[in-house]
Amino acid sequence: MSDQENHMYCTNKFIELANELKENGIDIKLVNGALMTASGIYATYIATGNEGALEPSGVDKVVEVYRRTLEHHQSVKKTLLQQSEKN
């Protein structure tokens, strides 16, 4: 599998888990918060290992990656919505 295919596979697995938690009665805001927390913990682990913590500059770098990712997703979503409106 390519990196992009692996990325989509992992993304879909996280969404499946989030939907499973929602279906088990957990509020979607809590599910979202837990996903964000888990992602932040994992981002810290990637950068510093199990024993480290991010300095403020490291937090800023992670926030910027999240921002770019969210902006990219929103751009793709808007394009898809516009295309579906034309059809």
LINVENGI-V656427 format. One record per pair of residues at least 4 apart in sequence whose C-alpha atoms are under 8 Angstrom apart, sorted by the first residue. I is the first residue (numbers start at 1). J is the second residue. Records with the same first field share a line. If there is no record, write none. Layout:
BEGIN
I: J + J
END
This chain:
BEGIN
1: 5 + 6
2: 6
3: 7
4: 8
5: 9
6: 10
7: 11
8: 12
9: 13
10: 14
11: 15
12: 16
13: 17
14: 18
15: 19
16: 20
17: 21
18: 22 + 31 + 32 + 35
19: 23
20: 24
21: 25 + 26 + 31
22: 26 + 27 + 28 + 31
26: 30 + 31
27: 31
28: 32
29: 33
30: 34
31: 35
32: 36
33: 37
34: 38
35: 39
36: 40
37: 41
38: 42
39: 43
40: 44
41: 45
42: 46
43: 47 + 62
44: 48 + 49 + 52 + 53 + 54
45: 49 + 50 + 52
47: 54
48: 52 + 53 + 54
54: 58 + 59
55: 59
56: 60
57: 61
58: 62
59: 63
60: 64
61: 65
62: 66
63: 67
64: 68
65: 69
66: 70
67: 71
68: 72
69: 73
70: 74
71: 75
72: 76
73: 77
74: 78
75: 79
76: 80
77: 81
78: 82
79: 83
80: 84
81: 85
82: 86
83: 87
END
